[in-house]
Amino acid sequence: MKFAPRMSRFKPSPSQIASARVRELQARGQKIIKLTAGEPDFPAPDSAKQAVVDLIKQNKIQYTPVNGTLAMRQAVQAKFKRDNDLNYGLDQITVGAGSKQVLFNALMATVTSGDEVIIPGPYWTSYPDMVRLAGGTPVCVVAAQNENFKIRPEELEAAITTKSKWLIICSPSNPTGATYTWNELHGLAEVLLRHPQVHVLTDDVYEYLIFDGHKFSTMAQVEPKLFERTVTCNSVSKAYSMTGFRCGYAGGPKEIIAKMSNMQSQSTAGVSAIGQAAAVGALNGPQEFLSIRTANLQRRRDILYEKLNATPGLSCDLPEGAMYIFCSCAGIIGKSASDDRKIKTDTDFTMYLLENFGVAVVQGEAYGLSPSFRASFVAPEKDLVRGGDLIHEACAALF
Ligand SMILES: Cc1ncc(COP(=O)(O)O)c(C=O)c1O
């Protein structure tokens, strides 16, 4: 079979290659401590589960409208108002199979050959590939660790050209946890106001996973003049531990939202009735448990952070949000292990951790910044302690 040229525009994701290696070692009976989880480990809220039970009992499991059920769009409308002070009409909201599909729809519906999409890095691995798949050019602006992995207004200004179509903002960020404050977003907004050709695609999936009292803000809320140029994406996946329900949503200008929905109509059509009912249950249900879960994750973040930060050769900052620590391993590069293994790249380092010490993390290369790695703190506390100790031991064994 001769495959379509678009299939060569992206490579298999390095994180998937790493996961395959983990599975291989596990199949051989090796015990692996996995610091790679990309989803919270809490149960889905009761309000979501009950909504699914009710739906199934009533047998309301038919096709759904492509842009989402009325109940779902109303729940999203109320959520945007309640949490973000954003007023979207029901025709300014659409629903997809996770925020991933919503982001994909937005890029596929708008980006064409010659268009540039500005992606602050380190970035979620899917953004550049989605842009390439749509035929556009990702323009990655990698933020420095000493800037808390946030791009500054002058860096954004320098990246903008007449071809720039979107700026993607993921805050809190996967993989760094960097969380833009209101003022920081405002600084970026001032630049964007000078460049009317640039639209903003926000990926707010980690909205509720914010630590140490940091506050969540999103661009359309911070700068109302950008409301008509911003698509605000979110989902119930990370917020409510509902990744498998596959339900994401976006609010934005009516014209773009309609095109996103058209895009989806010829692929998956409407999101499963079950996923949407669960999401409505979660969005309309009690929200108090969210802060308890965040405090629990914050404790786990602190355990792993202390271990990594006390390891010679590694350097990391305390993430403000999300579920990951993004750690530089620059001090390890160039060293060797006793089995003659040379650590030349972060991929070498993560393979060494996995194969010699049984700890899985993801190499920074996957996120556009090397040498570094991403360690998830969604793991049982005992695994965080043991995993952190093993990483320490692994680094100390290099010379
Ligand atoms: C930054 C970011 N955006 C979007 C997603 C996709 O989430 P979902 O499609 O489950 O909403 C993920 C999942 O890992 C993510 O890390």
The ligand as a Gaussian input file, in Angstrom:
#p B3LYP/6-31G(d) Opt

LIG

0 1
 C       -1.827000      19.373000      27.429000
 C       -2.819000      18.343000      27.050000
 N       -3.848000      18.691000      26.270000
 C       -4.780000      17.803000      25.896000
 C       -4.698000      16.489000      26.306000
 C       -5.776000      15.547000      25.833000
 O       -6.701000      15.322000      26.810000
 P       -8.184000      14.820000      26.479000
 O       -8.269000      14.572000      25.015000
 O       -8.340000      13.579000      27.270000
 O       -9.095000      15.922000      26.914000
 C       -3.657000      16.066000      27.118000
 C       -3.542000      14.659000      27.523000
 O       -2.526000      14.195000      27.993000
 C       -2.687000      17.028000      27.513000
 O       -1.671000      16.704000      28.323000

